[in-house]
């Protein structure tokens, strides 16, 4: 059976992709990053702030490099090569945003939120969305209207969850509340499209990698909603457990890239 109908090179058509999720690795990532969080939580506040900032710079960079490596390994495939490259750009933008955030917070002693760093954070979402759409459109050029409506409703529900997560935020709305909703909306759209892709590829050779990717983005979306909620209430601090969710989310997404390893 020809899997990639638009690519004629035999070596581009994968015969098999790793099909099993190693749940021991998932647990190792979860407990390992939870342990990292508790270790940071035991530190003095200024030191903890510095360590969290460094980790949040390094982890998306690892995902970025992994995406570019996968793009190189699949450069003969327009679908995989291009999509991995775009995803890598997305995580590179997160890396740049975290770097700017840290410089403003720890070096310039300026307020890092809102700031220019947000432009890089929000620019990463279209790259993640493009990664998902490239795969989906390749295997299903026409997307049913019911699927579009379903993804829209899921995105809307997740965005509304951000607003109603705390009565205090709505009773005393602020600029930060509505500003954060923009990021939550993009994160929700990314998650809903990925969930659709995971359901579309169920039982196929992309099923495992997309299931893991969905888990990673689900964790990151939860972290985004939580973080912007805390910022709206001016309650975020470097020892917040929301950072542990980001730690785990980056590594789970990186693991999903590994699970897309093609065996020629």
Secondary structure by P-SEA (a helix, b strand, c coil): cccccccccccccccccccccaaaaaaaaaaaaaaaaaaaaaccaaaaaaaaaaaaaaaaaaaaaaaaaaaaaaccccaaaaaaaaaaaaaaaaaaaaaaaaaacccccccccccaaaaaaaaaaaaaaaaaaaaaaaacccccaaaaaaaaaaaaaaaaaaaaccccccccccaaaaaaaaaaaaaaaaaaaaaaaaaaaccccaaaaaaaaaaaaaaaaaaaaaaaaaaaacccccccaaaaaaaaaaaaaaaaaaaacccc
